[in-house]
Amino acid sequence: MKIALIGTYPPRGCGIGTFTQNLVNAITTDQGIEKDNVVVIAMDDQEESYAYPAEVQLTIRQEQQPDYINAARFINLGGSDVCILQHEFGIFGGQNGVFILPLLHRLEIPLVVTLHTVLQTPSYNEKAILTEICKMAAKVVVMTEKAIEFLTEIYNIPSSKIALVHHGVPAFNFSHALARKEFKFEGKHVLLTFGLLSRNKGIETVIRAMPAVLAKHPEAVYMVLGKTHPAVLRGSGEEYRISLLRLVKNLGLEKKVLFLNEFINEKELFHHLRATDIYITPYLNKAQITSGTLSYAVGAGAAVLSTPYWHAEELLSEGRGRLFDFNDHEGLSVILLDLLDHPAKLKELRDTAYAYGKETTWPKAGLKYNSILKKVITTRSAQPPKKETVLDPLILPPFLLDHVKRMTDDTGIIQHAKFGIPNLKEGYCLDDNARALLMVSMAHKQMKHPLALDLLPIYLSYIHYMQNEDGMFRNFLSFRRDFLDEEGSEDSFGRTIWALGYLLGNAPNDAYFQSGKEIFFAAAPNFEKLKSIRSIANSIIGICHYLNSTPNDEGMTERLRHLTRKLMNQYKDHRSENWHWFEELLAYDNAILPLSLLHAAGILNDDRVAETAMESLAFLSQATMKEGCFSPVGNQQWFVKGCSPSIFAQQPLDALAMVLMFHQAFHLTKDKVWLNKLYTSFMWFLGDNDLRMCLYDFETKGCCDGLESYGVNRNQGAESTLSYLISHLTVLQAFEEFYKTDLVNENSDLVSRSMAHATT
């Protein structure tokens, strides 16, 4: 069995690093596994690099996302049978450690995850990330019953997937008396706190308890052993340690409270613990699911006192320790005096803790981990190969307009949002109201959605209000309904023509048809003036929708032919042997260009247009469909010919365009390969993307604004939500078209059930 293991690792001073090294030793020592068969991929922090031991064969720089992808390749090519991840939000890059997700999703071997933190009240991103990690894992290992409770009740992880393995402790054998003699602790009552210092450690609580203890037991000494946490040092330096030293001086405790500013190795720590009378963890809040230092103290047979954070409540139950309240130095002093006054009670605490610690040693933890790993590998080997994914709306969220309704008032749809709340300061824009008109027209046509019919005249009215006398349109309107420009962009013009053309082909009643027709034909004289290729492409699509219902309009057909010729000439001017595209870069909304030619080819019956459409479609697909998911060109730096594209910021508009492009390709060819690509593009919204984060918000029913280098942009503006909804409707339409053919006639019941689900 060969094992890959991801986590921090010594000599980096980090509790998880110590845990990782202990786990490596535990699963190899006396377990029949050679240490050479364990490969460690170590996490480097922001500014440091370390002289790692031989088992560390690769490092990942925390904030360098390409390192994570390289690590996935390294693991997949390394011949490992299983990968173990040590997870703590703070050791991985991106917002809440999101960079770890693309690595895990690319793994081709089973994954076992050890969770060092399970939050009771996670943020949206924290919950999404941890849930996704647990979904990908074959087994999730936790160290407390409380963690199991949280995972099942808050994160909806099946209990069958979770294994409990208590935090391991070394099997060192030190004599308490000999250790005290070595440290010259005879005649003293030694109290100890160990760990990386930060304000949440609550060291001041113990310091404030010392005067009452010393008044009766002047031989007592309190040792604080540990360096300041590196993240604290970067942010505020030694401010916390200095505040503690000031408190000690103010209380006159300079000779009774000792600070050892060093990160000692595990053997030295255990030696200190065996020489200590009482170990104290005075942490300031309940939300700590695991504490390695607490486990070590119990394993060493120290008498342990702690505030009632989750791990302490569980580990110190049944007489293994004593609890005092948060920030309660008076309550702590009472317990300390009771134990120091009654040596028999102190000894009983030590003996009970030590007996428990012998059952949680690292060798025993290693046996449990190896059992888990072997079962995971065996189970995976026995699984049948995955079947091809079939387009199935049953696994999609229901189609809902809640967020669109929230974003719409009697003027139109607000263009931006703060999270899920409309941002009225940004007002309205033509682009989004045109998209909204297209979306509700599709929703009414496909499912007779009643809310869609209510919203349609609002968006159509906005478009009419923004049209100038020459047929062009303004774009931006303030919340007070003040015009903010004289003439909008060509892109907004083209999107409006698209929406109006679709309305003319699918109007729910004559009043809407006539209103749309007036606006459309008032704008038509401007078609020939368009220069922006995306405006031309959008206008082509709108004209094609109109001509699908009115094929005998020869004047509009000629306008279509003229615009198509413009786009074809643009392609001819920029195409080269290895660059099959319309310009010297891939920018935004790229798929709209091949999509428009696919529409035009169907109307004009022009093979040359169809060939250009399919060739550019293939080029775009090759550039953006990577490793089983859609990876659009990021807007941070567009894909300039001869250069490398940026990964971020990815926009929902690009996913929408791909969905529509592949749908039109399927519509023309009936080739199922385009359906699979359509579905892959749509699943970008639901988490099949570079960060493996879902952009659809199941609470608000909106869609987040994009994928950034730090994670998901949680704002849910009109463009992103409408892009998702139009894509969703297109998936449903493609599904219905597919199953209405002779390809899969026997699934007619599935069709009816799926469509019923989709419209619930």
C-alpha positions in Angstrom: 0.0 0.0 0.0 1.5 3.4 -1.1 0.1 6.5 0.6 0.2 10.2 -0.4 -0.4 12.6 2.5 -1.2 16.3 2.3 -0.7 18.6 5.2 1.8 20.9 7.0 5.0 19.1 8.2 8.0 19.7 10.5 10.2 21.6 10.7 7.3 24.1 10.1 6.1 25.0 13.6 2.5 23.9 13.4 0.4 21.6 15.5 -1.1 20.0 12.4 2.4 19.5 11.1 3.3 17.5 14.2 0.1 15.5 13.8 0.9 14.7 10.2 4.4 13.5 11.1 3.0 11.4 14.0 0.5 9.9 11.6 3.2 9.0 9.1 5.1 7.2 11.8 2.0 5.5 13.2 0.9 4.0 9.9 4.3 2.7 9.1 5.9 1.7 12.4 5.2 -2.0 13.1 2.4 -1.9 10.5 4.1 -3.7 7.7 4.3 -0.5 5.6 7.7 0.8 4.6 8.2 4.5 5.3 9.4 4.8 1.7 5.8 4.0 0.7 4.5 7.2 2.2 4.9 10.4 0.2 4.2 13.7 1.9 3.1 16.8 0.1 3.8 19.7 2.5 2.0 23.0 2.7 4.4 26.0 2.9 3.1 29.2 4.4 3.3 32.7 3.0 6.9 33.6 3.5 8.7 30.6 4.7 10.4 27.5 3.1 11.8 24.7 5.1 14.5 22.0 5.1 12.1 19.0 5.0 13.0 15.4 5.7 13.2 12.8 2.8 9.5 11.8 2.9 8.5 15.3 1.8 8.7 15.0 -2.0 6.7 18.0 -3.0 5.6 21.3 -1.5 2.6 23.6 -2.2 3.0 27.3 -1.6 -0.2 28.3 0.2 -1.3 31.1 -2.0 0.0 29.8 -5.4 -3.0 28.1 -7.0 -1.0 26.4 -9.8 1.0 24.5 -7.1 -2.2 22.7 -6.2 -2.9 21.5 -9.7 0.7 20.4 -10.0 0.4 18.5 -6.8 -2.7 16.6 -8.2 -0.7 15.6 -11.2 2.3 14.5 -9.0 0.0 12.3 -6.9 -1.8 10.8 -9.8 1.5 9.9 -11.5 3.2 8.7 -8.3 1.5 5.3 -8.0 -0.1 5.9 -4.6 -3.2 3.8 -3.7 -4.8 6.4 -1.4 -4.4 10.0 -0.4 -4.9 11.4 3.2 -5.6 15.1 3.6 -5.2 16.9 6.9 -7.8 19.7 6.7 -7.8 23.0 8.5 -9.1 26.1 6.8 -6.1 28.2 7.6 -3.4 26.2 6.0 -4.8 26.3 2.4 -4.9 29.3 0.0 -7.8 31.3 -1.3 -10.9 32.4 0.6 -11.4 29.8 3.4 -8.8 27.5 1.8 -10.8 27.1 -1.4 -7.6 26.3 -3.4 -7.6 22.7 -2.1 -10.8 21.8 -3.9 -9.4 21.7 -7.5 -6.5 19.5 -6.2 -8.9 17.0 -4.6 -11.3 16.9 -7.5 -8.4 16.0 -9.9 -7.3 13.0 -7.7 -7.6 9.7 -9.4 -7.2 7.7 -6.2 -9.5 7.4 -3.1 -9.4 10.3 -0.6 -9.4 10.0 3.2 -9.8 13.3 5.1 -8.9 14.1 8.7 -10.8 17.1 9.9 -9.1 19.3 12.5 -11.9 21.8 12.6 -15.6 21.4 12.2 -17.5 24.7 12.6 -20.9 24.9 14.3 -21.8 28.2 12.5 -19.8 28.2 9.3 -20.0 31.0 6.8 -21.5 30.2 3.4 -18.1 29.5 1.9 -16.8 27.5 4.9 -19.8 25.2 4.7 -19.7 24.9 1.0 -16.0 24.0 1.0 -16.2 21.5 3.8 -19.3 19.8 2.4 -17.6 19.5 -1.0 -14.5 18.0 0.6 -16.6 15.4 2.5 -18.5 14.6 -0.7 -15.2 13.8 -2.5 -13.8 11.8 0.4 -14.3 8.0 0.7 -13.9 8.4 4.5 -13.9 11.4 6.8 -12.0 10.9 10.1 -12.8 13.1 13.1 -11.5 13.0 16.7 -14.6 13.8 18.7 -18.3 12.7 19.0 -19.2 16.4 18.7 -17.6 16.6 15.2 -19.7 13.7 14.1 -22.8 15.5 15.4 -21.9 18.6 13.5 -21.1 16.8 10.3 -24.4 14.9 10.2 -26.7 17.6 11.4 -25.2 20.8 9.9 -23.3 19.5 6.8 -25.6 16.6 6.0 -22.7 14.1 5.8 -23.9 10.5 6.1 -22.7 9.0 9.4 -21.6 5.8 7.5 -18.9 8.0 5.9 -17.5 9.2 9.2 -14.9 7.4 11.3 -13.9 8.4 14.9 -10.2 8.1 15.7 -9.2 10.0 18.8 -6.2 12.3 18.6 -3.1 10.1 19.0 -0.6 10.6 21.8 3.0 9.4 22.0 3.7 6.3 24.0 6.5 7.9 26.0 7.3 6.6 29.4 8.7 9.2 31.8 8.6 8.9 35.6 6.8 11.9 37.1 9.3 12.0 40.0 12.4 11.7 37.8 11.1 14.3 35.4 10.5 16.7 38.2 14.0 16.1 39.5 15.5 16.7 36.1 13.7 20.0 35.8 14.5 20.9 39.4 10.7 21.1 40.2 11.0 19.4 43.6 9.2 21.4 46.2 7.2 23.3 43.6 3.6 23.0 42.3 4.1 23.5 38.5 1.2 24.7 36.3 1.7 24.6 32.6 0.1 25.9 29.4 1.6 25.0 26.0 0.9 26.0 22.5 1.3 28.8 19.9 0.2 32.0 21.5 -2.8 34.1 20.3 -5.5 36.0 22.0 -8.0 33.2 22.0 -5.7 31.1 24.3 -6.9 33.0 27.4 -3.5 33.0 29.2 -4.6 36.1 31.1 -7.3 34.1 32.9 -4.6 31.9 34.6 -2.4 34.8 35.4 -5.2 36.6 37.2 -6.0 33.4 39.2 -2.4 33.1 40.5 -2.5 35.7 43.3 -5.2 33.8 45.2 -3.3 30.5 44.6 0.0 32.0 45.7 -1.5 33.4 48.9 -1.9 29.9 50.2 0.7 28.0 48.1 3.6 30.3 47.5 5.5 27.4 45.9 3.3 27.4 42.9 4.7 28.4 39.5 2.9 28.9 36.2 4.8 28.2 32.9 3.7 29.4 29.5 5.5 27.4 26.9 5.3 28.3 23.3 6.1 30.9 20.6 3.6 33.4 19.2 1.5 32.0 16.3 3.1 32.9 13.0 -0.1 34.5 11.7 -0.3 36.6 14.8 3.3 37.7 14.3 2.6 38.8 10.8 -0.5 40.7 11.8 0.3 42.3 15.2 3.8 41.1 16.2 4.3 40.3 19.9 1.5 42.6 21.1 -0.3 39.8 22.9 2.8 38.4 24.6 3.8 42.0 25.7 0.3 42.5 27.1 0.7 39.3 29.2 4.1 40.4 30.5 2.6 43.8 31.4 -0.2 42.0 33.4 2.4 39.8 35.2 4.3 42.9 36.2 1.2 44.8 37.4 0.3 41.8 39.6 3.9 41.4 40.9 4.2 37.9 39.5 7.5 38.2 37.7 9.1 35.3 39.6 6.0 33.1 39.5 4.9 33.3 35.9 7.5 32.2 33.4 7.4 32.5 29.6 9.4 30.1 27.4 9.3 31.7 24.0 10.2 28.6 21.9 8.6 25.8 19.9 10.0 22.5 21.4 9.8 19.1 19.9 7.3 16.5 20.9 9.6 14.5 23.1 10.6 17.6 25.1 7.0 18.6 25.4 6.0 15.2 26.8 8.9 15.5 29.2 7.5 18.8 30.5 4.0 17.4 30.8 5.2 14.5 32.9 7.0 16.9 35.2 3.9 19.1 35.5 1.4 18.9 38.3 -1.5 20.6 36.6 -2.0 21.4 32.9 -4.4 24.2 31.9 -6.1 25.2 28.6 -7.9 28.4 29.4 -9.3 29.0 25.8 -11.8 31.8 25.5 -14.6 30.3 23.4 -16.4 27.0 23.0 -15.8 26.6 19.3 -12.8 24.3 19.3 -13.5 20.8 18.1 -10.0 19.4 18.6 -7.0 20.3 20.7 -3.8 18.4 20.3 -2.2 19.9 23.4 -5.2 18.8 25.5 -4.9 15.3 24.1 -1.2 15.2 24.9 -1.7 16.4 28.4 -4.2 13.7 29.1 -2.0 11.1 27.5 0.9 12.2 29.6 -1.1 11.7 32.8 -1.3 15.4 33.8 -4.1 16.7 35.9 -5.9 18.8 33.3 -8.1 21.9 33.9 -9.9 23.6 31.0 -12.6 25.9 30.0 -15.5 24.0 28.5 -14.8 24.1 24.8 -16.1 21.2 22.8 -13.1 18.9 22.9 -12.5 19.6 26.5 -16.1 18.8 27.5 -15.8 15.5 25.8 -12.2 14.4 26.7 -12.3 15.5 30.3 -15.6 13.8 31.1 -15.7 10.7 33.4 -13.2 12.2 35.8 -10.4 12.7 33.4 -10.1 16.4 34.2 -11.9 19.5 35.6 -13.7 22.4 33.9 -14.0 26.1 34.8 -16.0 28.8 32.9 -14.6 31.1 30.2 -12.7 34.1 31.6 -13.5 32.9 35.1 -10.2 33.4 37.0 -11.9 33.2 40.3 -13.5 29.8 39.5 -10.1 28.6 38.3 -8.4 29.6 41.5 -11.0 27.7 43.6 -10.3 24.5 41.6 -6.5 25.0 41.8 -6.7 25.5 45.6 -8.9 22.4 46.0 -6.4 20.2 44.1 -3.3 21.6 45.8 -4.9 21.4 49.2 -5.9 17.7 48.5 -3.0 15.8 46.9 -5.2 12.6 46.8 -7.6 14.4 44.4 -4.7 15.6 42.3 -3.3 12.1 42.0 -6.7 10.6 41.1 -7.0 13.0 38.3 -3.5 12.2 37.0 -4.1 8.4 37.2 -7.5 8.6 35.5 -6.1 10.7 32.7 -3.0 8.4 32.2 -5.2 5.3 32.1 -7.3 6.8 29.3 -4.2 8.1 27.5 -2.8 4.6 27.2 -5.8 3.7 25.0 -5.2 6.6 22.6 -1.5 6.2 21.7 -0.3 6.8 18.2 0.4 3.1 17.5 -3.3 2.3 18.2 -4.4 5.2 16.1 -2.2 4.0 13.3 -3.9 0.6 13.4 -7.3 2.3 13.0 -6.1 4.4 10.2 -4.6 1.5 8.3 -7.8 -0.4 8.7 -9.7 2.5 7.2 -7.2 2.9 4.3 -7.3 -0.8 3.4 -11.1 -0.8 3.4 -11.2 2.3 1.2 -8.8 0.8 -1.3 -10.6 -2.5 -1.4 -14.0 -0.9 -1.8 -12.8 1.2 -4.7 -11.3 -1.8 -6.4 -14.6 -3.6 -6.2 -16.7 -0.7 -7.7 -17.9 -1.1 -11.3 -16.7 1.5 -13.8 -18.7 4.7 -13.9 -21.4 4.9 -16.5 -21.6 7.8 -19.0 -23.4 10.8 -17.5 -26.9 11.1 -18.9 -28.6 14.5 -19.1 -31.1 14.4 -16.3 -33.1 17.3 -14.9 -33.9 15.2 -11.8 -30.6 16.1 -10.3 -31.0 19.9 -11.0 -32.5 22.4 -8.5 -36.1 23.3 -9.3 -36.4 26.3 -11.7 -37.4 29.2 -9.4 -37.7 33.0 -10.0 -37.5 34.0 -6.3 -34.4 36.1 -6.7 -35.5 37.7 -10.0 -38.7 38.8 -8.3 -36.6 40.2 -5.4 -34.5 42.1 -7.9 -37.4 43.5 -9.9 -39.5 46.6 -9.1 -42.1 48.4 -11.3 -39.3 50.0 -13.4 -37.2 47.0 -14.2 -34.6 44.6 -12.8 -31.9 46.2 -10.6 -28.5 45.4 -12.2 -26.4 44.7 -9.1 -26.8 43.1 -5.7 -25.0 43.0 -2.3 -25.0 39.3 -1.7 -28.7 38.5 -2.3 -30.0 42.0 -1.7 -30.7 44.5 -4.6 -28.2 47.3 -4.7 -30.4 50.2 -5.4 -27.5 52.6 -5.7 -26.5 51.0 -9.0 -29.9 51.4 -10.6 -30.9 49.6 -13.9 -29.3 48.8 -17.2 -30.6 47.8 -20.6 -28.4 44.7 -20.8 -30.0 43.1 -17.8 -33.6 44.0 -18.7 -33.0 42.6 -22.2 -31.7 39.4 -20.6 -34.7 39.4 -18.2 -37.1 39.7 -21.1 -35.4 36.8 -22.9 -35.5 34.7 -19.8 -39.2 35.2 -18.9 -40.2 34.8 -22.5 -38.5 31.4 -22.5 -40.0 30.5 -19.1 -43.5 31.2 -20.3 -43.0 29.4 -23.6 -41.6 26.3 -22.0 -43.6 25.9 -18.8 -46.3 28.7 -18.8 -44.7 30.1 -15.7 -47.3 32.6 -14.2 -44.7 34.9 -12.6 -42.8 35.1 -15.9 -45.9 36.5 -17.6 -46.3 39.1 -14.8 -42.7 40.2 -15.1 -42.5 40.3 -18.9 -44.3 43.7 -19.5 -42.0 45.3 -16.9 -38.9 44.5 -18.9 -40.5 45.2 -22.2 -41.6 48.6 -20.9 -38.1 49.4 -19.7 -36.7 48.7 -23.1 -39.3 50.9 -24.7 -38.5 53.7 -22.3 -34.8 53.5 -23.1 -35.2 53.7 -26.9 -34.1 56.9 -28.6 -35.8 58.5 -31.6 -33.2 57.1 -33.9 -33.9 53.5 -32.8 -30.8 53.2 -30.6 -31.0 52.7 -26.9 -29.7 54.3 -23.7 -28.3 51.8 -21.3 -28.2 53.1 -17.7 -31.0 54.5 -15.6 -30.6 55.6 -12.0 -32.9 54.4 -9.2 -34.6 57.8 -9.4 -35.2 57.1 -13.1 -32.7 59.6 -14.4 -30.9 58.8 -17.6 -27.2 58.2 -17.1 -26.1 58.1 -20.7 -27.2 59.4 -24.1 -26.6 56.2 -26.0 -25.7 52.7 -24.7 -23.1 50.3 -25.9 -23.4 48.3 -29.1 -23.3 45.2 -26.9 -26.4 46.3 -25.0 -28.1 47.1 -28.4 -27.4 43.6 -29.7 -28.6 41.8 -26.6 -31.9 43.9 -26.8 -32.4 42.8 -30.4 -31.9 39.2 -29.4 -34.5 39.4 -26.7 -37.0 41.3 -28.9 -36.5 38.8 -31.8 -37.2 35.9 -29.4 -40.3 37.7 -28.1 -41.6 38.2 -31.7 -41.3 34.5 -32.3 -42.8 33.4 -29.0 -45.0 36.3 -27.8 -47.7 35.2 -25.2 -50.3 37.6 -26.7 -50.7 40.1 -29.5 -50.2 43.2 -27.3 -46.7 42.1 -26.4 -46.0 41.1 -30.0 -47.1 44.4 -31.3 -45.1 46.4 -28.7 -42.0 44.3 -29.3 -42.4 44.6 -33.1 -42.5 48.4 -32.9 -39.3 48.6 -30.9 -37.5 45.9 -33.0 -38.3 47.6 -36.3 -37.5 51.1 -35.0 -34.0 49.7 -34.2 -33.6 47.8 -37.4 -32.1 50.6 -39.6 -29.1 50.6 -37.2 -28.2 47.0 -37.9 -25.9 47.9 -40.8 -24.0 50.5 -38.6 -22.9 47.9 -36.0 -19.1 47.4 -35.7 -18.7 45.4 -32.4 -18.6 41.7 -33.4 -20.5 40.7 -30.2 -23.2 43.2 -31.0 -23.4 41.8 -34.5 -23.6 38.3 -33.2 -26.3 39.1 -30.7 -28.3 40.9 -33.4 -27.9 37.9 -35.7 -29.4 35.6 -33.1 -32.4 38.0 -32.6 -33.0 38.3 -36.3 -32.9 34.5 -36.6 -35.5 34.1 -33.9 -37.7 36.5 -35.7 -37.2 34.8 -39.1 -38.0 31.4 -37.6 -41.6 32.7 -37.1 -41.6 35.0 -40.1 -39.4 33.3 -42.8 -40.8 35.3 -45.7 -39.5 38.7 -44.6 -36.9 39.0 -47.4 -35.7 42.4 -46.2 -34.8 41.1 -42.8 -33.2 38.0 -44.4 -31.0 40.3 -46.4 -30.0 42.2 -43.2 -29.1 38.8 -41.7 -27.0 37.9 -44.7 -25.2 41.3 -44.4 -24.4 40.9 -40.7 -23.3 37.3 -41.2 -20.9 38.4 -44.0 -19.4 40.9 -41.6 -18.7 38.2 -39.0 -17.4 35.8 -41.6 -15.0 38.4 -42.9 -13.8 39.1 -39.3 -13.1 35.4 -38.9 -11.2 35.2 -42.2 -9.0 38.2 -41.3 -7.9 36.7 -38.0 -7.9 32.9 -38.6 -4.5 31.2 -38.8 -3.3 27.6 -38.7 -3.5 27.2 -34.9 -5.9 30.1 -34.1 -9.4 29.5 -35.4 -11.1 32.6 -34.0 -12.7 36.0 -34.9 -10.1 38.3 -33.3 -6.6 38.1 -31.8 -7.9 37.2 -28.4 -10.5 35.2 -26.5 -12.2 37.8 -24.3 -15.7 37.7 -22.8 -19.0 36.1 -24.0 -16.9 34.2 -26.5 -19.3 31.4 -27.5 -21.9 34.0 -28.7 -19.8 34.3 -31.9 -20.0 30.6 -33.1 -23.6 30.5 -31.7 -24.7 33.3 -34.0 -23.2 31.6 -37.1 -25.0 28.3 -36.1 -28.3 30.2 -36.0 -27.5 32.0 -39.3 -26.5 28.7 -41.0 -29.9 27.3 -40.2 -31.7 30.2 -41.7 -29.5 30.9 -44.7 -28.7 27.2 -45.5 -25.1 28.2 -46.1 -22.6 25.4 -45.6 -19.7 27.7 -45.5 -21.2 29.6 -42.5 -21.9 26.2 -40.8 -18.3 25.1 -41.3 -17.0 28.3 -39.9 -19.3 28.0 -36.9 -18.2 24.4 -36.2 -14.5 25.1 -36.6 -14.6 28.1 -34.2 -16.8 26.1 -31.8 -14.2 23.3 -31.8 -11.4 25.8 -31.1 -13.2 27.4 -28.3 -14.1 24.1 -26.8 -10.5 22.9 -26.9 -9.4 26.1 -25.1 -12.0 26.0 -22.3 -13.2 22.4 -21.7 -10.5 21.0 -19.4 -10.3 17.9 -17.3 -14.0 17.2 -17.4 -15.2 20.7 -16.6 -15.8 24.1 -18.3 -13.0 26.6 -17.5 -13.8 29.9 -19.2 -11.3 32.5 -20.0 -10.8 34.7 -16.9 -11.5 38.4 -17.2 -8.4 39.3 -15.1 -6.3 38.8 -18.3 -8.0 37.6 -21.5 -6.5 34.9 -23.7 -4.3 36.9 -26.1 -3.0 34.9 -29.1 0.4 33.5 -28.2 0.0 34.1 -24.5 -1.5 32.3 -21.6 -5.1 32.9 -20.4 -5.9 33.8 -16.8 -8.0 31.4 -14.8 -9.9 34.1 -12.9 -12.3 36.0 -12.8 -14.7 33.6 -14.5 -18.2 35.0 -15.4 -21.6 33.3 -15.6 -22.2 35.0 -18.9 -19.5 32.8 -20.5 -21.1 29.6 -19.1 -24.5 30.8 -20.5 -23.0 31.4 -24.0 -21.4 27.9 -24.0 -24.7 26.2 -23.0 -26.6 28.0 -25.8 -23.8 27.3 -28.3 -23.8 23.5 -27.6 -27.6 23.5 -27.6 -27.8 25.0 -31.0 -25.1 22.6 -32.3 -27.3 19.7 -31.0 -30.4 21.3 -32.5 -28.8 21.3 -36.0 -26.9 18.0 -35.9 -28.8 15.8 -33.3 -25.4 14.6 -32.2 -25.4 13.6 -28.5 -21.8 14.7 -28.0 -23.1 18.3 -27.9 -25.6 17.5 -25.2 -22.8 16.2 -23.0 -20.8 19.3 -23.5 -23.9 21.5 -22.9 -24.4 19.7 -19.6 -20.8 20.0 -18.6 -21.0 23.8 -19.3 -24.1 24.1 -17.3 -22.7 22.2 -14.3 -20.1 25.0 -14.0 -22.9 26.8 -12.1 -23.4 23.9 -9.8 -19.8 23.2 -8.8 -18.1 21.5 -11.7 -15.6 24.3 -12.2 -11.9 25.1 -11.4 -12.7 25.8 -7.7 -15.4 23.1 -7.3 -17.6 25.7 -5.7 -21.3 26.0 -6.4 -22.4 29.4 -7.7 -26.1 28.8 -7.4 -27.3 29.8 -4.0 -29.9 27.3 -2.8 -31.1 29.8 -0.1 -31.7 32.9 -2.2 -32.3 31.1 -5.5 -29.9 33.5 -7.1 -26.5 33.0 -8.7 -23.2 34.4 -7.5 -21.3 36.8 -9.7 -18.3 34.7 -10.6 -15.2 32.7 -9.6 -12.4 34.9 -8.3 -8.9 33.9 -7.2 -10.1 34.0 -3.5 -13.2 32.0 -4.1 -16.8 32.7 -5.1 -18.0 36.3 -5.5 -21.0 36.1 -3.3 -22.8 39.1 -4.8 -25.8 37.9 -6.9 -26.5 40.5 -9.5 -29.0 40.4 -12.4 -26.5 39.3 -15.1 -25.3 36.2 -13.2 -28.8 35.1 -12.0 -30.3 35.6 -15.5 -27.4 33.7 -17.0 -28.0 30.8 -14.7 -31.8 30.8 -15.3 -31.5 31.0 -19.1 -29.0 28.2 -19.0 -31.3 26.1 -16.8 -34.2 26.6 -19.3 -31.9 25.6 -22.1 -30.9 22.4 -20.4 -34.6 21.6 -19.9 -35.4 22.3 -23.5 -32.4 20.2 -24.7 -33.5 17.4 -22.5 -37.0 17.5 -23.9 -35.8 17.6 -27.4 -33.5 14.7 -26.9 -36.1 12.4 -25.3 -38.7 13.4 -27.9 -36.6 11.8 -30.6 -36.3 8.1 -31.3 -33.0 7.9 -29.4 -34.5 6.8 -26.1 -38.2 6.2 -26.6 -38.5 3.9 -23.7 -37.8 6.7 -21.2 -41.0 8.6 -21.8 -41.9 8.2 -18.1 -38.6 9.7 -17.1 -39.4 12.7 -19.3 -42.7 13.4 -17.6 -41.3 12.9 -14.1 -38.2 15.1 -14.9 -40.2 17.9 -16.4 -42.6 17.9 -13.5 -39.7 18.1 -11.1 -38.1 21.0 -13.1 -41.2 23.1 -12.9 -42.0 22.5 -9.2 
